[in-house]
Amino acid sequence: MDGTRRSDIKPGVKVNIVLKKDQRSGDLTEGVVQDILTNSPSHPHGIKVRLKTGDVGRVKKIFI
């Protein structure tokens, strides 16, 4: 599942995000969602979240 819909993402869910510094390379960072930072119901590039590690990026994949 991609991360373009806010309703699909909840705190505690395991996701892959792309960090700002990795946007060109597309490298993904795996972690658990702590906070959802995007307020709109959807975003074409992925919902922005903060992981428990403190990393901030846009969700590219949600693990179910």
Phi and psi in radians as a Rosetta constraint file:
Dihedral C 1 N 2 CA 2 C 2 CIRCULARHARMONIC -1.417 0.35
Dihedral N 2 CA 2 C 2 N 3 CIRCULARHARMONIC 2.973 0.35
Dihedral C 2 N 3 CA 3 C 3 CIRCULARHARMONIC -1.854 0.35
Dihedral N 3 CA 3 C 3 N 4 CIRCULARHARMONIC 0.642 0.35
Dihedral C 3 N 4 CA 4 C 4 CIRCULARHARMONIC -1.579 0.35
Dihedral N 4 CA 4 C 4 N 5 CIRCULARHARMONIC -0.222 0.35
Dihedral C 4 N 5 CA 5 C 5 CIRCULARHARMONIC -1.946 0.35
Dihedral N 5 CA 5 C 5 N 6 CIRCULARHARMONIC 2.166 0.35
Dihedral C 5 N 6 CA 6 C 6 CIRCULARHARMONIC -1.069 0.35
Dihedral N 6 CA 6 C 6 N 7 CIRCULARHARMONIC -0.589 0.35
Dihedral C 6 N 7 CA 7 C 7 CIRCULARHARMONIC -1.141 0.35
Dihedral N 7 CA 7 C 7 N 8 CIRCULARHARMONIC -0.337 0.35
Dihedral C 7 N 8 CA 8 C 8 CIRCULARHARMONIC -1.440 0.35
Dihedral N 8 CA 8 C 8 N 9 CIRCULARHARMONIC -0.214 0.35
Dihedral C 8 N 9 CA 9 C 9 CIRCULARHARMONIC -1.977 0.35
Dihedral N 9 CA 9 C 9 N 10 CIRCULARHARMONIC 2.265 0.35
Dihedral C 9 N 10 CA 10 C 10 CIRCULARHARMONIC -2.320 0.35
Dihedral N 10 CA 10 C 10 N 11 CIRCULARHARMONIC 2.656 0.35
Dihedral C 10 N 11 CA 11 C 11 CIRCULARHARMONIC -1.004 0.35
Dihedral N 11 CA 11 C 11 N 12 CIRCULARHARMONIC 2.407 0.35
Dihedral C 11 N 12 CA 12 C 12 CIRCULARHARMONIC 1.697 0.35
Dihedral N 12 CA 12 C 12 N 13 CIRCULARHARMONIC -0.139 0.35
Dihedral C 12 N 13 CA 13 C 13 CIRCULARHARMONIC -1.472 0.35
Dihedral N 13 CA 13 C 13 N 14 CIRCULARHARMONIC 2.471 0.35
Dihedral C 13 N 14 CA 14 C 14 CIRCULARHARMONIC -1.471 0.35
Dihedral N 14 CA 14 C 14 N 15 CIRCULARHARMONIC 2.271 0.35
Dihedral C 14 N 15 CA 15 C 15 CIRCULARHARMONIC -2.446 0.35
Dihedral N 15 CA 15 C 15 N 16 CIRCULARHARMONIC 2.880 0.35
Dihedral C 15 N 16 CA 16 C 16 CIRCULARHARMONIC -1.889 0.35
Dihedral N 16 CA 16 C 16 N 17 CIRCULARHARMONIC 2.299 0.35
Dihedral C 16 N 17 CA 17 C 17 CIRCULARHARMONIC -2.145 0.35
Dihedral N 17 CA 17 C 17 N 18 CIRCULARHARMONIC 2.795 0.35
Dihedral C 17 N 18 CA 18 C 18 CIRCULARHARMONIC -1.918 0.35
Dihedral N 18 CA 18 C 18 N 19 CIRCULARHARMONIC 2.156 0.35
Dihedral C 18 N 19 CA 19 C 19 CIRCULARHARMONIC -1.326 0.35
Dihedral N 19 CA 19 C 19 N 20 CIRCULARHARMONIC 2.753 0.35
Dihedral C 19 N 20 CA 20 C 20 CIRCULARHARMONIC -0.955 0.35
Dihedral N 20 CA 20 C 20 N 21 CIRCULARHARMONIC -0.759 0.35
Dihedral C 20 N 21 CA 21 C 21 CIRCULARHARMONIC -1.216 0.35
Dihedral N 21 CA 21 C 21 N 22 CIRCULARHARMONIC -0.313 0.35
Dihedral C 21 N 22 CA 22 C 22 CIRCULARHARMONIC -1.805 0.35
Dihedral N 22 CA 22 C 22 N 23 CIRCULARHARMONIC 0.138 0.35
Dihedral C 22 N 23 CA 23 C 23 CIRCULARHARMONIC -1.076 0.35
Dihedral N 23 CA 23 C 23 N 24 CIRCULARHARMONIC -0.644 0.35
Dihedral C 23 N 24 CA 24 C 24 CIRCULARHARMONIC -1.220 0.35
Dihedral N 24 CA 24 C 24 N 25 CIRCULARHARMONIC -0.753 0.35
Dihedral C 24 N 25 CA 25 C 25 CIRCULARHARMONIC -1.422 0.35
Dihedral N 25 CA 25 C 25 N 26 CIRCULARHARMONIC -0.451 0.35
Dihedral C 25 N 26 CA 26 C 26 CIRCULARHARMONIC 1.409 0.35
Dihedral N 26 CA 26 C 26 N 27 CIRCULARHARMONIC 0.198 0.35
Dihedral C 26 N 27 CA 27 C 27 CIRCULARHARMONIC -1.086 0.35
Dihedral N 27 CA 27 C 27 N 28 CIRCULARHARMONIC 2.365 0.35
Dihedral C 27 N 28 CA 28 C 28 CIRCULARHARMONIC -1.810 0.35
Dihedral N 28 CA 28 C 28 N 29 CIRCULARHARMONIC 2.587 0.35
Dihedral C 28 N 29 CA 29 C 29 CIRCULARHARMONIC -2.077 0.35
Dihedral N 29 CA 29 C 29 N 30 CIRCULARHARMONIC 2.247 0.35
Dihedral C 29 N 30 CA 30 C 30 CIRCULARHARMONIC -1.678 0.35
Dihedral N 30 CA 30 C 30 N 31 CIRCULARHARMONIC 2.482 0.35
Dihedral C 30 N 31 CA 31 C 31 CIRCULARHARMONIC -3.074 0.35
Dihedral N 31 CA 31 C 31 N 32 CIRCULARHARMONIC -3.062 0.35
Dihedral C 31 N 32 CA 32 C 32 CIRCULARHARMONIC -1.917 0.35
Dihedral N 32 CA 32 C 32 N 33 CIRCULARHARMONIC 2.311 0.35
Dihedral C 32 N 33 CA 33 C 33 CIRCULARHARMONIC -1.170 0.35
Dihedral N 33 CA 33 C 33 N 34 CIRCULARHARMONIC 2.264 0.35
Dihedral C 33 N 34 CA 34 C 34 CIRCULARHARMONIC -1.776 0.35
Dihedral N 34 CA 34 C 34 N 35 CIRCULARHARMONIC -0.883 0.35
Dihedral C 34 N 35 CA 35 C 35 CIRCULARHARMONIC -2.343 0.35
Dihedral N 35 CA 35 C 35 N 36 CIRCULARHARMONIC 2.569 0.35
Dihedral C 35 N 36 CA 36 C 36 CIRCULARHARMONIC -1.745 0.35
Dihedral N 36 CA 36 C 36 N 37 CIRCULARHARMONIC 2.139 0.35
Dihedral C 36 N 37 CA 37 C 37 CIRCULARHARMONIC -1.716 0.35
Dihedral N 37 CA 37 C 37 N 38 CIRCULARHARMONIC -0.361 0.35
Dihedral C 37 N 38 CA 38 C 38 CIRCULARHARMONIC -1.473 0.35
Dihedral N 38 CA 38 C 38 N 39 CIRCULARHARMONIC 2.258 0.35
Dihedral C 38 N 39 CA 39 C 39 CIRCULARHARMONIC -1.580 0.35
Dihedral N 39 CA 39 C 39 N 40 CIRCULARHARMONIC -0.460 0.35
Dihedral C 39 N 40 CA 40 C 40 CIRCULARHARMONIC -1.261 0.35
Dihedral N 40 CA 40 C 40 N 41 CIRCULARHARMONIC 2.718 0.35
Dihedral C 40 N 41 CA 41 C 41 CIRCULARHARMONIC -1.167 0.35
Dihedral N 41 CA 41 C 41 N 42 CIRCULARHARMONIC -0.378 0.35
Dihedral C 41 N 42 CA 42 C 42 CIRCULARHARMONIC -2.659 0.35
Dihedral N 42 CA 42 C 42 N 43 CIRCULARHARMONIC 2.814 0.35
Dihedral C 42 N 43 CA 43 C 43 CIRCULARHARMONIC -2.625 0.35
Dihedral N 43 CA 43 C 43 N 44 CIRCULARHARMONIC 2.272 0.35
Dihedral C 43 N 44 CA 44 C 44 CIRCULARHARMONIC -1.099 0.35
Dihedral N 44 CA 44 C 44 N 45 CIRCULARHARMONIC -0.438 0.35
Dihedral C 44 N 45 CA 45 C 45 CIRCULARHARMONIC -1.724 0.35
Dihedral N 45 CA 45 C 45 N 46 CIRCULARHARMONIC 0.006 0.35
Dihedral C 45 N 46 CA 46 C 46 CIRCULARHARMONIC 1.963 0.35
Dihedral N 46 CA 46 C 46 N 47 CIRCULARHARMONIC 2.593 0.35
Dihedral C 46 N 47 CA 47 C 47 CIRCULARHARMONIC -1.298 0.35
Dihedral N 47 CA 47 C 47 N 48 CIRCULARHARMONIC 2.341 0.35
Dihedral C 47 N 48 CA 48 C 48 CIRCULARHARMONIC -1.448 0.35
Dihedral N 48 CA 48 C 48 N 49 CIRCULARHARMONIC 2.282 0.35
Dihedral C 48 N 49 CA 49 C 49 CIRCULARHARMONIC -2.360 0.35
Dihedral N 49 CA 49 C 49 N 50 CIRCULARHARMONIC 2.831 0.35
Dihedral C 49 N 50 CA 50 C 50 CIRCULARHARMONIC -1.943 0.35
Dihedral N 50 CA 50 C 50 N 51 CIRCULARHARMONIC 2.251 0.35
Dihedral C 50 N 51 CA 51 C 51 CIRCULARHARMONIC -1.474 0.35
Dihedral N 51 CA 51 C 51 N 52 CIRCULARHARMONIC 2.918 0.35
Dihedral C 51 N 52 CA 52 C 52 CIRCULARHARMONIC -1.063 0.35
Dihedral N 52 CA 52 C 52 N 53 CIRCULARHARMONIC -0.417 0.35
Dihedral C 52 N 53 CA 53 C 53 CIRCULARHARMONIC -1.360 0.35
Dihedral N 53 CA 53 C 53 N 54 CIRCULARHARMONIC -0.204 0.35
Dihedral C 53 N 54 CA 54 C 54 CIRCULARHARMONIC 1.728 0.35
Dihedral N 54 CA 54 C 54 N 55 CIRCULARHARMONIC -0.167 0.35
Dihedral C 54 N 55 CA 55 C 55 CIRCULARHARMONIC -1.179 0.35
Dihedral N 55 CA 55 C 55 N 56 CIRCULARHARMONIC 2.457 0.35
Dihedral C 55 N 56 CA 56 C 56 CIRCULARHARMONIC -2.088 0.35
Dihedral N 56 CA 56 C 56 N 57 CIRCULARHARMONIC 2.315 0.35
Dihedral C 56 N 57 CA 57 C 57 CIRCULARHARMONIC -2.990 0.35
Dihedral N 57 CA 57 C 57 N 58 CIRCULARHARMONIC -3.110 0.35
Dihedral C 57 N 58 CA 58 C 58 CIRCULARHARMONIC -1.710 0.35
Dihedral N 58 CA 58 C 58 N 59 CIRCULARHARMONIC 2.372 0.35
Dihedral C 58 N 59 CA 59 C 59 CIRCULARHARMONIC -1.234 0.35
Dihedral N 59 CA 59 C 59 N 60 CIRCULARHARMONIC 2.240 0.35
Dihedral C 59 N 60 CA 60 C 60 CIRCULARHARMONIC -1.909 0.35
Dihedral N 60 CA 60 C 60 N 61 CIRCULARHARMONIC -0.480 0.35
Dihedral C 60 N 61 CA 61 C 61 CIRCULARHARMONIC -2.614 0.35
Dihedral N 61 CA 61 C 61 N 62 CIRCULARHARMONIC 2.429 0.35
Dihedral C 61 N 62 CA 62 C 62 CIRCULARHARMONIC -1.960 0.35
Dihedral N 62 CA 62 C 62 N 63 CIRCULARHARMONIC 2.253 0.35
Dihedral C 62 N 63 CA 63 C 63 CIRCULARHARMONIC -1.575 0.35
Dihedral N 63 CA 63 C 63 N 64 CIRCULARHARMONIC 2.271 0.35
